[in-house]
Amino acid sequence: MPAFGRTMLTHWHLDPQVAYLNHGTVGATPTRVLAVQQAFRDDMERAPARFLLRELTGTFPAPWRSESRLREAARSVAGFVGARAEDLVFVTNVTTGINAVLQSSQLGSGDEMLITDLAYGAVTMAVHAVAQRTGARVRTVSIPFPPSSSGAVVSAIRDALTDRTRLAVIDHVTAMTALVLPVAEIAEVCHARGVPVLVDGAHAPGSVDLDITDLDVDWYAANLHKWALTPRSCGFLWARPDRQADLHHPVVSWGRDKGFLAEFEQHATHDPTCALSAPAAVALLREWGWPQVRDYIHNLAWEAGRRLTARWDTRLSTPEEMIGAMVTVPLPEAAGSTDADAAALRLALLEEDRVEVQLHASAGRLWVRVSAQIYNDITDIDRLANAVRQRLVVSSVESR
Ligand SMILES: Cc1ncc(COP(=O)(O)O)c(C=O)c1O
């Protein structure tokens, strides 16, 4: 078992000069997984038609294989996320998976879709686009940040359901606010009103324990190219068996109306090696020790929240049960309050202090979202804490 922390950077191409605290926005792939991907590419280039037409999806016979390459990869990923392989297909990213479900849903005027105000911007846009096309309404539930408890989030969602709600779109881990939401409890209250649940699990695989079957939701879309360490362009869509028949890929292609797997596997030409490398990424997480990885990144995120707020004299009030591998904390008021302040500080931290971190303005102040990966340790957090403090000291001296 390796010792986690900055020494793990030897497994990545990341610039060691930079404290990379932004794995949640743009994940980074270990070199070993990239090497596996390159080996798949080499294989593909040796016999492109055989690889793509026969072996990848089984569109044409490949008597030398018992299973297509994609099914084999799906089996390995399914085992990691608590699903059956036949219910899971690869998609390029979570956005595509979510669009597939939204665009396949049969909505009409008077129907409502429920989403929270913590949802990722592009997902919210996709929901509104479907509403515009179908005449359905969007009901946006406001979740106070930080929430007092996960139960408060469940109650807010339960109270917003109406007789007209036809779909709830729920994050597993929210984007800017980095909250782990109680998906199973939310699904229970939605199902009690007959409302199906689509989960945006962009950040979940590889950052929190995930057993999709246990969550009892209707659809679960996720990225593997963030915390599950696959090369980019790798996500998946899981659908409960009774939700598969009406599900279409947002891009119409050869698999149209040929069943769930064909719908998502027999489509236009693309490079599938990111999905094929997913088993290697999952194997690496297992080799490094998944429970140890999960605990390390959670503990570092929690400690980051405590240490940053102590150093900046602000408050961390998010309950620990709602924190996974990321934490969002307020900056001191003197750091600014506008989008322009956030952009300027983020750029200065990157260019001058060599700290890459997500930073945004909300509710009249700035917030930083720290991602904790196994290549980070407390020295990265201290670097961020000191850099911000130093900047505030300098700006207060200059304004005197
Ligand atoms: C909660 C959430 N949903 C969706 C996405 C979109 O991910 P992608 O661009 O890989 O589709 C993100 C990206 O950070 C996210 O944080």
The ligand as a MOL file (V3000), in Angstrom:
LIG
                    3D

  0  0  0     0  0            999 V3000
M  V30 BEGIN CTAB
M  V30 COUNTS 16 16 0 0 0
M  V30 BEGIN ATOM
M  V30 1 C -22.1800 18.1460 -10.5120 0
M  V30 2 C -21.6360 18.1530 -11.9110 0
M  V30 3 N -22.4070 17.7070 -12.9160 0
M  V30 4 C -21.9580 17.6710 -14.1820 0
M  V30 5 C -20.6880 18.0920 -14.5040 0
M  V30 6 C -20.2570 18.0510 -15.9350 0
M  V30 7 O -19.2520 17.1330 -16.1790 0
M  V30 8 P -18.8220 16.7980 -17.6710 0
M  V30 9 O -18.3590 18.0850 -18.2720 0
M  V30 10 O -17.7450 15.8010 -17.5590 0
M  V30 11 O -20.0380 16.2730 -18.3740 0
M  V30 12 C -19.8470 18.5870 -13.5080 0
M  V30 13 C -18.4860 19.0460 -13.8310 0
M  V30 14 O -17.7150 19.4260 -13.0120 0
M  V30 15 C -20.3400 18.6270 -12.1750 0
M  V30 16 O -19.6000 19.1280 -11.1760 0
M  V30 END ATOM
M  V30 BEGIN BOND
M  V30 1 1 1 2
M  V30 2 1 2 3
M  V30 3 2 2 15
M  V30 4 2 3 4
M  V30 5 1 4 5
M  V30 6 1 5 6
M  V30 7 2 5 12
M  V30 8 1 6 7
M  V30 9 1 7 8
M  V30 10 2 8 9
M  V30 11 1 8 10
M  V30 12 1 8 11
M  V30 13 1 12 13
M  V30 14 1 12 15
M  V30 15 2 13 14
M  V30 16 1 15 16
M  V30 END BOND
M  V30 END CTAB
M  END
